[in-house]
Amino acid sequence: MTTTQERTFTVPTRAEVSENNQGIFDNLQKGLGFVPNLYAYFAKSETALGDYLALQNRKSSLKAKEREVINLVTSQINGCRYCQSAHTVLGKMNGFTDEQVLEIRKGSASFDPKLDALVKFAASTAENRGRATEESKEAFFEAGYTEANLVDVVIVIGDKIISNYIHNLTGFEIDFPVAEEI
């Protein structure tokens, strides 16, 4: 009987990545004050970090607060502790309280009817692999969202699935205050 040893995944340092990715690290360091481990891990690929940041920073019909709602609920559904933790910090930076962040992660936003429709639609879309319930779709549109918003919701879900899966596969250290488990 063979035993398998669990693989350990490491986050590269600036010196261990390509010159192009070193430049991106420098920009992240200037802008954020540090290079989050998730971004650093993307730099193991020559192009993934730049591509991912371009996706994340694209123009959107959704406000930053709405994107955080989607990030929080998708990360909860996918069980990604790294992204739950990072987006708890970002959610609070965008005006959510600790209680509101937890409520969003649980699948509702009773404090704001429009955001509640967004949470439920995003959750239904993520849980059902793009086959959201008719009820959640209708509530999303009745709350004032448009088809352009629908496209942008799916892009944010896709962005978050990428980062959720990277961390779920690798389990590298979480470099944010670890979010409460629910």
Backbone as JSON, one array per atom type, in Angstrom:
{
  "sequence": "MTTTQERTFTVPTRAEVSENNQGIFDNLQKGLGFVPNLYAYFAKSETALGDYLALQNRKSSLKAKEREVINLVTSQINGCRYCQSAHTVLGKMNGFTDEQVLEIRKGSASFDPKLDALVKFAASTAENRGRATEESKEAFFEAGYTEANLVDVVIVIGDKIISNYIHNLTGFEIDFPVAEEI",
  "N": [[0.85, -1.18, 0.0], [0.63, 2.12, -0.93], [1.46, 5.3, 0.37], [0.27, 8.55, 0.07], [1.71, 11.71, -0.07], [0.68, 14.88, 0.97], [0.71, 17.51, -1.27], [2.53, 20.53, -1.05], [1.83, 23.84, -1.69], [3.46, 26.72, -2.75], [3.79, 30.25, -2.41], [5.12, 32.42, -4.76], [8.02, 34.53, -4.44], [8.93, 37.94, -5.24], [11.41, 37.81, -6.54], [11.3, 35.33, -7.68], [9.65, 35.35, -9.87], [8.76, 36.21, -13.29], [10.26, 38.94, -15.15], [8.3, 40.65, -16.2], [6.12, 40.03, -14.5], [7.28, 40.85, -12.13], [7.21, 43.61, -12.42], [4.45, 44.0, -12.25], [4.06, 43.13, -9.62], [5.44, 45.21, -8.33], [3.77, 47.39, -8.93], [1.43, 46.56, -7.6], [2.38, 46.52, -4.98], [2.86, 49.25, -4.62], [0.25, 50.28, -4.94], [-1.44, 48.8, -3.15], [0.05, 48.34, -0.92], [1.03, 45.89, -0.34], [1.61, 42.63, -1.81], [-0.95, 40.63, -2.42], [-1.25, 37.18, -1.54], [-2.79, 35.58, -3.28], [-2.68, 36.97, -5.76], [0.09, 36.89, -6.12], [0.43, 34.14, -6.43], [-0.79, 33.69, -8.91], [1.21, 34.65, -10.53], [2.9, 32.57, -11.05], [2.39, 31.71, -13.5], [3.26, 32.98, -16.66], [1.51, 34.82, -17.9], [-0.93, 34.9, -16.53], [-1.38, 36.53, -14.19], [-1.43, 39.24, -15.1], [-3.54, 39.01, -16.96], [-5.65, 38.22, -15.26], [-5.86, 40.44, -13.52], [-6.59, 42.38, -15.39], [-9.13, 41.43, -16.1], [-10.39, 41.63, -13.59], [-10.31, 44.37, -13.15], [-11.8, 45.54, -15.12], [-14.11, 47.77, -16.82], [-17.43, 48.14, -15.6], [-20.97, 47.7, -15.47], [-21.87, 47.52, -12.97], [-21.82, 48.72, -9.62], [-19.09, 49.16, -7.27], [-19.82, 48.21, -4.72], [-21.9, 46.46, -5.35], [-20.48, 44.57, -6.82], [-18.93, 43.52, -4.77], [-20.9, 42.23, -3.27], [-21.52, 40.09, -4.98], [-19.01, 38.85, -5.1], [-18.71, 38.05, -2.4], [-20.92, 36.28, -1.96], [-20.49, 34.33, -3.94], [-17.96, 33.35, -3.23], [-18.61, 32.22, -0.8], [-20.39, 30.17, -1.54], [-18.63, 28.6, -3.02], [-16.91, 27.84, -1.07], [-14.45, 29.1, -0.44], [-12.07, 30.06, 1.64], [-10.0, 31.94, 1.54], [-10.92, 33.94, -0.29], [-13.36, 34.61, 0.92], [-12.33, 35.84, 3.18], [-10.71, 37.96, 2.12], [-12.69, 39.42, 0.75], [-14.41, 40.07, 2.78], [-12.97, 42.06, 4.09], [-12.78, 43.89, 1.91], [-15.5, 44.3, 1.42], [-16.28, 45.62, 3.77], [-14.72, 47.9, 3.43], [-16.16, 48.99, 1.39], [-18.44, 49.84, 2.63], [-20.14, 48.02, 3.96], [-21.36, 46.54, 6.99], [-20.05, 44.35, 9.58], [-22.09, 42.55, 10.24], [-23.78, 42.76, 8.0], [-22.1, 41.76, 5.99], [-21.87, 39.07, 6.79], [-24.56, 38.32, 6.54], [-24.94, 38.62, 3.77], [-23.15, 36.65, 2.86], [-24.57, 34.47, 3.75], [-26.67, 34.48, 2.0], [-28.62, 36.52, 1.68], [-29.82, 39.95, 1.78], [-31.29, 41.67, 3.69], [-31.32, 44.28, 4.48], [-31.36, 45.91, 2.26], [-33.41, 46.07, -0.4], [-32.84, 45.99, -3.22], [-30.18, 45.07, -3.36], [-30.63, 42.65, -2.1], [-32.08, 41.24, -4.03], [-30.05, 41.01, -5.89], [-28.12, 39.46, -4.47], [-29.55, 37.05, -4.2], [-29.99, 36.35, -6.89], [-27.33, 36.14, -7.84], [-26.4, 34.08, -6.18], [-28.14, 31.98, -6.92], [-27.41, 31.73, -9.6], [-24.67, 31.0, -9.39], [-24.83, 28.64, -7.8], [-26.34, 26.97, -9.43], [-24.91, 26.67, -11.73], [-25.16, 28.65, -13.77], [-27.78, 28.38, -14.41], [-29.93, 29.98, -13.23], [-32.75, 30.31, -11.05], [-36.04, 30.96, -12.3], [-37.53, 32.62, -10.69], [-35.53, 34.02, -9.23], [-34.28, 35.37, -11.32], [-36.37, 36.97, -12.31], [-36.93, 38.58, -10.06], [-34.51, 39.94, -9.89], [-34.55, 41.52, -12.26], [-36.92, 42.97, -11.73], [-36.05, 44.45, -9.58], [-34.7, 46.45, -10.77], [-32.44, 45.95, -12.23], [-30.6, 45.39, -15.31], [-30.25, 43.76, -18.56], [-27.62, 44.18, -19.34], [-26.46, 44.42, -16.83], [-26.88, 41.78, -15.99], [-25.06, 40.39, -17.64], [-22.66, 41.46, -16.62], [-22.81, 40.57, -13.96], [-22.45, 37.82, -14.31], [-19.84, 37.83, -15.33], [-18.42, 38.76, -13.08], [-18.97, 36.66, -11.31], [-17.64, 34.62, -12.7], [-14.98, 35.57, -12.6], [-14.61, 35.38, -9.84], [-14.94, 32.64, -9.42], [-12.64, 31.67, -10.68], [-10.57, 32.63, -8.93], [-11.44, 31.48, -6.52], [-11.24, 28.73, -7.1], [-8.49, 28.47, -7.6], [-7.42, 28.99, -5.02], [-8.77, 27.02, -3.53], [-7.7, 24.71, -4.64], [-5.0, 24.91, -3.97], [-4.53, 25.95, -1.36], [-2.81, 27.84, -0.14], [-1.32, 30.17, 2.22], [-3.55, 32.37, 3.94], [-3.6, 35.76, 3.7], [-5.04, 37.81, 4.85], [-7.18, 39.14, 7.46], [-8.74, 36.36, 8.84], [-11.88, 35.35, 7.75], [-14.97, 35.0, 9.54], [-16.29, 31.77, 10.17], [-19.18, 30.34, 8.74]],
  "CA": [[0.0, 0.0, 0.0], [1.43, 3.35, -0.98], [0.87, 6.47, 1.01], [0.53, 9.76, -0.69], [2.01, 12.87, 0.75], [-0.03, 16.04, 0.47], [1.58, 18.5, -1.92], [2.51, 21.87, -0.48], [1.92, 24.87, -2.72], [4.1, 27.91, -2.2], [3.57, 31.52, -3.08], [6.43, 32.89, -5.19], [8.48, 35.87, -4.09], [9.19, 38.79, -6.4], [12.62, 37.32, -7.22], [11.02, 34.03, -8.32], [8.71, 35.5, -10.99], [9.33, 36.84, -14.48], [10.46, 40.39, -15.11], [7.0, 41.26, -16.42], [5.34, 39.89, -13.27], [7.92, 41.69, -11.11], [6.65, 44.95, -12.61], [3.09, 43.98, -11.71], [4.24, 43.08, -8.17], [5.82, 46.56, -7.89], [2.55, 48.22, -8.98], [0.55, 46.12, -6.51], [3.0, 46.99, -3.74], [2.6, 50.71, -4.53], [-1.18, 50.55, -4.82], [-2.1, 48.13, -2.02], [0.95, 48.26, 0.22], [1.54, 44.52, -0.3], [1.15, 41.78, -2.92], [-1.72, 39.52, -1.84], [-0.78, 35.84, -1.92], [-3.52, 35.1, -4.45], [-2.09, 37.58, -6.94], [1.44, 36.35, -6.28], [0.35, 32.78, -6.95], [-1.08, 33.79, -10.34], [2.46, 34.97, -11.22], [3.59, 31.34, -11.44], [2.16, 31.69, -14.94], [3.79, 34.2, -17.28], [0.48, 35.78, -18.32], [-2.18, 34.82, -15.76], [-1.59, 37.65, -13.28], [-1.87, 40.4, -15.88], [-4.87, 38.71, -17.51], [-6.63, 38.22, -14.18], [-6.05, 41.82, -13.07], [-7.36, 43.07, -16.44], [-10.52, 41.0, -15.93], [-10.9, 42.18, -12.34], [-10.37, 45.84, -13.18], [-12.54, 46.01, -16.31], [-15.27, 48.62, -16.55], [-18.62, 47.32, -15.35], [-22.22, 48.42, -15.2], [-22.16, 47.32, -11.55], [-21.05, 49.51, -8.67], [-18.14, 48.37, -6.47], [-20.56, 47.56, -3.63], [-22.62, 45.34, -5.96], [-19.48, 43.54, -7.16], [-18.55, 42.86, -3.51], [-22.0, 41.31, -2.94], [-21.33, 38.9, -5.82], [-17.78, 38.2, -4.63], [-18.96, 37.41, -1.1], [-21.84, 35.13, -2.06], [-19.86, 33.29, -4.76], [-16.89, 32.75, -2.42], [-19.26, 31.38, 0.22], [-20.9, 28.98, -2.23], [-17.49, 27.78, -3.43], [-16.14, 27.45, 0.11], [-13.09, 29.63, -0.52], [-11.75, 30.85, 2.84], [-9.16, 33.09, 1.16], [-11.75, 34.99, -0.88], [-14.29, 35.07, 1.96], [-11.57, 36.73, 4.05], [-10.35, 39.17, 1.38], [-13.88, 40.21, 0.41], [-14.95, 40.65, 4.02], [-12.24, 43.32, 4.23], [-13.2, 44.79, 0.84], [-16.91, 44.64, 1.65], [-16.33, 46.65, 4.81], [-14.18, 49.12, 2.82], [-17.23, 49.52, 0.53], [-19.55, 50.34, 3.43], [-20.93, 47.01, 4.65], [-21.0, 46.23, 8.38], [-19.74, 42.92, 9.78], [-23.36, 41.8, 10.21], [-24.25, 42.72, 6.62], [-21.22, 40.84, 5.25], [-22.29, 37.71, 7.14], [-25.88, 38.08, 5.96], [-24.74, 38.42, 2.33], [-22.55, 35.33, 2.68], [-25.63, 33.48, 4.0], [-27.59, 34.46, 0.87], [-29.64, 37.55, 1.63], [-29.44, 41.32, 2.16], [-32.58, 42.22, 4.13], [-31.13, 45.72, 4.72], [-31.45, 46.64, 0.99], [-34.17, 45.19, -1.31], [-32.18, 45.8, -4.53], [-29.04, 44.18, -3.14], [-31.17, 41.34, -1.77], [-32.38, 40.59, -5.32], [-28.75, 40.7, -6.49], [-27.56, 38.33, -3.73], [-30.3, 35.83, -4.53], [-29.73, 36.03, -8.29], [-25.94, 35.68, -7.95], [-26.32, 32.78, -5.52], [-28.83, 31.0, -7.75], [-26.59, 31.54, -10.8], [-23.46, 30.24, -9.02], [-25.2, 27.3, -7.32], [-26.96, 26.19, -10.51], [-24.02, 26.72, -12.89], [-25.7, 29.5, -14.81], [-29.22, 28.14, -14.62], [-30.62, 30.61, -12.1], [-34.19, 30.09, -11.04], [-36.84, 32.02, -12.94], [-37.91, 33.54, -9.61], [-34.41, 34.93, -8.92], [-34.08, 36.23, -12.49], [-37.45, 37.96, -12.36], [-36.72, 39.52, -8.94], [-33.34, 40.73, -10.3], [-35.01, 42.55, -13.2], [-37.91, 43.81, -11.04], [-35.31, 45.34, -8.68], [-34.14, 47.54, -11.56], [-31.24, 45.54, -12.97], [-30.78, 45.26, -16.76], [-29.54, 42.65, -19.17], [-26.19, 44.51, -19.25], [-26.08, 44.04, -15.47], [-26.82, 40.32, -15.96], [-23.77, 40.01, -18.23], [-21.6, 41.82, -15.68], [-22.9, 39.66, -12.81], [-21.83, 36.55, -14.7], [-18.39, 38.05, -15.42], [-17.89, 38.82, -11.71], [-19.02, 35.28, -10.8], [-16.55, 33.91, -13.37], [-13.75, 36.06, -11.98], [-14.49, 34.84, -8.48], [-14.74, 31.19, -9.53], [-11.22, 31.48, -10.99], [-9.75, 32.79, -7.72], [-11.89, 30.47, -5.54], [-10.7, 27.42, -7.46], [-7.03, 28.51, -7.39], [-7.1, 28.81, -3.61], [-9.27, 25.72, -3.07], [-6.77, 23.69, -5.11], [-3.65, 25.06, -3.44], [-4.57, 26.16, 0.08], [-1.72, 28.65, 0.4], [-1.64, 30.99, 3.4], [-4.47, 33.51, 3.82], [-2.89, 36.93, 4.21], [-6.05, 38.78, 5.31], [-7.83, 38.61, 8.67], [-9.56, 35.23, 8.4], [-13.32, 35.59, 7.92], [-15.74, 34.11, 10.42], [-16.93, 30.63, 9.51], [-20.65, 30.26, 8.89]],
  "C": [[0.89, 1.24, 0.0], [0.69, 4.46, -0.26], [1.21, 7.67, 0.16], [0.75, 10.91, 0.27], [1.29, 14.06, 0.13], [0.98, 17.05, -0.08], [1.43, 19.84, -1.22], [2.71, 22.87, -1.61], [2.49, 26.13, -2.09], [3.81, 29.12, -3.06], [4.94, 32.07, -3.49], [6.75, 34.3, -4.66], [8.7, 36.66, -5.38], [10.36, 38.25, -7.21], [12.37, 36.04, -8.0], [10.08, 34.13, -9.52], [9.4, 36.24, -12.13], [9.47, 38.35, -14.3], [9.13, 41.13, -15.28], [6.15, 41.2, -15.14], [5.97, 40.67, -12.12], [7.4, 43.12, -11.19], [5.23, 45.04, -12.05], [3.15, 43.93, -10.18], [4.55, 44.49, -7.64], [4.61, 47.49, -7.88], [1.58, 47.85, -7.87], [1.08, 46.62, -5.17], [2.73, 48.48, -3.54], [1.13, 50.98, -4.25], [-1.83, 50.0, -3.57], [-1.25, 48.11, -0.75], [1.51, 46.86, 0.43], [1.04, 43.79, -1.54], [0.38, 40.63, -2.3], [-1.25, 38.17, -2.39], [-1.51, 35.3, -3.15], [-2.91, 35.67, -5.73], [-0.69, 37.03, -7.18], [1.4, 34.95, -6.88], [0.06, 32.77, -8.45], [0.2, 34.01, -11.14], [3.31, 33.74, -11.51], [3.42, 31.12, -12.94], [2.66, 33.02, -15.51], [2.71, 35.25, -17.53], [-0.74, 35.86, -17.41], [-2.41, 36.03, -14.86], [-2.08, 38.88, -14.02], [-3.27, 40.21, -16.45], [-5.94, 38.8, -16.43], [-6.9, 39.64, -13.69], [-6.83, 42.63, -14.1], [-8.84, 42.71, -16.33], [-11.12, 41.66, -14.69], [-11.13, 43.68, -12.4], [-11.11, 46.39, -14.4], [-13.68, 46.93, -15.89], [-16.5, 47.73, -16.45], [-19.82, 48.23, -15.15], [-22.61, 48.32, -13.73], [-21.26, 48.21, -10.7], [-20.13, 48.57, -7.86], [-18.85, 47.59, -5.36], [-21.32, 46.34, -4.16], [-21.65, 44.21, -6.33], [-19.04, 42.8, -5.89], [-19.64, 41.89, -3.05], [-21.8, 39.99, -3.69], [-20.09, 38.13, -5.38], [-18.0, 37.43, -3.34], [-19.83, 36.16, -1.24], [-21.21, 34.0, -2.88], [-18.76, 32.58, -3.97], [-17.45, 31.85, -1.33], [-19.73, 30.07, -0.41], [-19.76, 28.04, -2.59], [-16.57, 27.4, -2.27], [-14.71, 27.93, 0.11], [-12.82, 30.56, 0.66], [-10.9, 32.07, 2.49], [-10.05, 34.24, 0.67], [-12.83, 35.48, 0.08], [-13.58, 36.11, 2.82], [-11.24, 38.04, 3.34], [-11.58, 40.04, 1.13], [-14.66, 40.66, 1.63], [-14.28, 42.0, 4.25], [-12.72, 44.33, 3.18], [-14.66, 45.2, 0.98], [-17.05, 45.73, 2.69], [-15.75, 47.97, 4.28], [-15.23, 49.78, 1.92], [-18.5, 49.84, 1.3], [-20.43, 49.31, 4.12], [-20.44, 46.84, 6.09], [-20.63, 44.75, 8.46], [-20.99, 42.07, 9.65], [-23.88, 41.68, 8.78], [-23.41, 41.77, 5.77], [-21.64, 39.4, 5.53], [-23.64, 37.38, 6.53], [-25.77, 37.82, 4.45], [-24.16, 37.03, 2.07], [-23.58, 34.22, 2.9], [-26.72, 33.5, 2.93], [-28.72, 35.46, 0.87], [-29.06, 38.9, 2.04], [-30.72, 42.05, 2.55], [-32.52, 43.73, 4.33], [-31.27, 46.55, 3.45], [-32.14, 45.75, -0.04], [-33.49, 44.95, -2.66], [-30.99, 44.86, -4.39], [-29.49, 42.76, -2.78], [-31.48, 40.56, -3.06], [-31.07, 40.18, -6.01], [-28.11, 39.49, -5.81], [-28.24, 37.04, -4.17], [-30.07, 35.39, -5.97], [-28.31, 35.47, -8.45], [-25.79, 34.29, -7.33], [-26.97, 31.7, -6.38], [-28.01, 30.7, -9.01], [-25.37, 30.68, -10.48], [-23.79, 28.8, -8.61], [-25.66, 26.39, -8.46], [-26.18, 26.26, -11.82], [-24.63, 27.47, -14.07], [-27.18, 29.31, -15.09], [-29.99, 28.66, -13.41], [-32.11, 30.32, -12.19], [-34.9, 31.26, -11.72], [-37.22, 33.07, -11.9], [-36.77, 34.52, -9.31], [-34.12, 35.86, -10.09], [-35.12, 37.34, -12.52], [-37.28, 39.01, -11.26], [-35.54, 40.45, -9.25], [-33.78, 41.86, -11.23], [-36.03, 43.49, -12.56], [-37.24, 44.79, -10.09], [-34.64, 46.49, -9.44], [-32.87, 47.19, -12.32], [-31.6, 45.29, -14.43], [-30.07, 44.02, -17.28], [-28.03, 42.92, -19.2], [-25.67, 44.14, -17.86], [-25.96, 42.53, -15.35], [-25.48, 39.83, -16.51], [-22.65, 40.28, -17.24], [-21.64, 40.98, -14.41], [-22.18, 38.35, -13.14], [-20.32, 36.7, -14.82], [-17.77, 38.1, -14.03], [-17.9, 37.42, -11.09], [-17.86, 34.48, -11.4], [-15.2, 34.29, -12.81], [-13.55, 35.4, -10.62], [-14.31, 33.33, -8.5], [-13.26, 30.9, -9.81], [-10.4, 31.55, -9.7], [-10.14, 31.77, -6.65], [-11.24, 29.12, -5.85], [-9.19, 27.38, -7.25], [-6.72, 28.27, -5.91], [-7.59, 27.45, -3.1], [-8.35, 24.58, -3.49], [-5.43, 23.72, -4.37], [-3.58, 25.24, -1.93], [-3.42, 26.97, 0.66], [-2.24, 29.59, 1.48], [-2.58, 32.15, 3.07], [-3.8, 34.7, 4.48], [-3.83, 38.12, 4.48], [-6.56, 38.27, 6.65], [-8.83, 37.53, 8.25], [-11.03, 35.49, 8.76], [-13.94, 34.55, 8.86], [-16.33, 32.97, 9.61], [-18.42, 30.67, 9.76], [-21.14, 28.96, 8.29]]
}
